[in-house]
């Protein structure tokens, strides 16, 4: 009888240790399950686009290319700052295929030698996401629309004469990207103290001359 009592105590201690282990594991699983997952975008939430733009990020570390639309997604590449590649004077240009919440999906990034005849230098190939805060492009159409459609009301006309009588066209405006749809881009356009937001079409990423 005394031996069975001692055995029972050992069994109780073993059961208590097992219970503590189960509780600890459950707690770890609960903590892990409560961590916010990286931001992802369902295919239905991504606007399809067909645009090109260039990087405006002057950070010496380069513009981060991420695995998804958001800063909590992994950095899978970096695009050098404008003039950051020897032999190429301009900024990296990206091919845009979609947008979501101010982020732009790209399929490629290259450096183009506008001054010479060097081949394009491929910087990134594949699917990645970059922030529209650091993308620019050239405007060719002077009208900004309320929506991405020609029949949508015009919210701003970007051609004007400066105080000296010089005509300033849409290509004179600095641009920041917000969204895109097909070949339309939603932009902030700024020139000195003037600033407008709207949808533009007929854009391009040529950094040395006007769009065709």
ABEGO torsion letter per residue (X at the ends): XAAAAAAAAAAAAAAAAAAAAAAAAAAAAAAAAABBBBBBBBAAABBBBBBBBBBABABAAEBBBBABBEAABBBABBBBBBGABBGBABBBBBBBABBBGGBBBBABBBBBBAABABBBBBABBEBBBBBAAABBBBBABABBBABBBAABBBABBABBBBAAGBBBBAAABBBBBABBBEABBBBBBBBEABBBBBBBBGBBABAABBBX
